[in-house]
Amino acid sequence: MKHKILYLLLSLIGLSAYSQESLDQTLKKHNKNKVPYISATELRMFQEQGKTVILDSREQKEFNVSHISSAAFVGYDHFSIEGISDIIKSKDSLIVVYCTLGIRSEVIADKLIKAGYSNVNNLYGGILEWKNKNYTVVDPSGNETENVHVFSKEWSKWLKNGTAVYE
């Protein structure tokens, strides 16, 4: 009887682990790998040097919870390539686009590439990975915050540092 209970318990643990996709698997499932990834650590280095344009491709309500300092809001649903010229001065600028995980940002980054921007990257793991590395996010007033909009309750599992907001 003990062996049957142990076997059942191990089976349930195995099924639970199997059913949880990794971030890597999720990105592979949803993205087409049209845009190169950049890590949060690499972005932080370029940000500190002032050598990058950071674009937030989430929606306004997400951006208003928190965003990466110096990021420009470009949105997703109402993104306009025409509006980018006010933000990006040169088509060969280093551009990093991010969203919650890196799915919507791939779509926006691909549009930038198709419009002739030559140095466009997608932030791997999005703002969640940024915050997981303990890098600062700010609210609309520029104040540091622990709050991060996670898009959905399901996706909050990838936020290890900070406070998940999804409403």
N, C-alpha and C positions, 0 to 999 in steps of 0.2 A: 504493500500500500504506500509506504514511504517513497518508493521509487516512482510510482505512478504520479504522485503529487509533485515530486521533484521534476519529473519529465514534463508535466503539464505547466509548471511554473517556468521552467526554462524555455518551453515552447512559446509561452505568452511573452516573455521578455524578448525572445528572438523575433517574434512577429512585430512587436512594438518598435524595435530597433529598425527592422526592415521597412516598416511603413513610414518612418520619418526620413524624408529626403534631406540630403545635405544641401548646403547652399550651392555648392558646385553642381550638383545634379539638377537643382532647380534652375540655375542659370543656363545650363546646357539644354534643358527642356524648353525654356521659353525664348532663349536668344538664338540668333543665327550666326553669331561670331563674325559679324561684318565689321565690328569696331574693336580695336585693341583695348585691352584692359590696362588700367594703371592701378597700383595698390594705394591704399590710404597712406602708407608710409612715404611712397614716392610723391604723392600729391602734397603731403605736408611739407616735404623738402622744397618742392617747387613753389608752394605758397609762401613759405618763409623767405624765399629769394625774390618774391614778387614777379615770378616768371611764368605765370599761368593765368588764364581766364577760366573761372569756375562758373558753370551754369547749372542751376537747379531746375530740373525738368519735372518736378512734382507740381501739384496744384497749389493754388494760393493758400488754402486753409492748412496744408501741410507745411509750406514755407513759413507761415505765420507762427506755427508752434516752435519751430527752430530750423536753422539752416547753418551751413558752413560759412564762417565769417568770410567776407569778401565775395560770396557767391551772388550772382545776378539771377533773379527769377526770370525764367523764360516759359514756364508752364509746359503742359503736355497737350491737353485737349484743345487749347487755343494757341499753340505754338505757331509763330510766324517767322519765316526765314528773313522776311523784309525788316523786321524789328531788330535783328541781330547786329546790323551795321552800326548802331548806336553803342553797342557793348563791345564788339570786337573790331579793333582798328585795322588788323592785318589778317589776310587769309592764311598766313603761315604761322600765326600765333599758336602757342601751346594752349589747347582748349581741353578742359575736362568737364564732362557732363555727368551729373549724378541724379539719382532718384532714391527710392527707399532701398532697393537691392541691386539695381543695375539692369532692370528689364526695360522700363519706359525710357531710360536714358540712352539705351542702345538705339532705339527708334529715332530719337532726336539727334543723336550723334551721327547716325547714318544720313539723315537729311542734311546736316552740315557738310558732310563729306561730299554728298551729291551736288551741293551748291558751290563746291570748289575749295572748301577749307581743308588744308592738307595735314594738319597736325592735331587730330581730334582723338580723344581717348574717353573710355567709359570707366567710371570709378567702380572697381570690383567690390561688390557687397554694399555699394551705395553709402548713404548716410549712416546706416546701421553699423557697417564695418568701421567707418570713420569714428563713430562714438565708441565702439568696442575697443579701439586703440587708445581711448581716453583723450582724443583730440576734442577741442572745444567746439560746441555749437552755440549759437546765439539766438535770442528772440528778436522780434522786429525792432526793438529799441537798442539792440546791440549788446544786451546783457547776457552773460553766460547763463545757460540753463541746462538742466539734466533731462528735460523733456524732449522726446523725439517722436514724431508722428511715424507710426510703423505700417501704415496703409491698411492693415487688417489685423485682427486679433491673432489669426493663424501665423502671420509673419512676425509677430512679437517674439517668437521663439529664437530668432536670430539676434535679438538685442540682448547683449550680456551686461552692458554698462549703461546706466541711464534709466529714465522712466518712460515706459511705453504709453503713447497716446494714440488712440485709433478711432476716435469719434469726431 
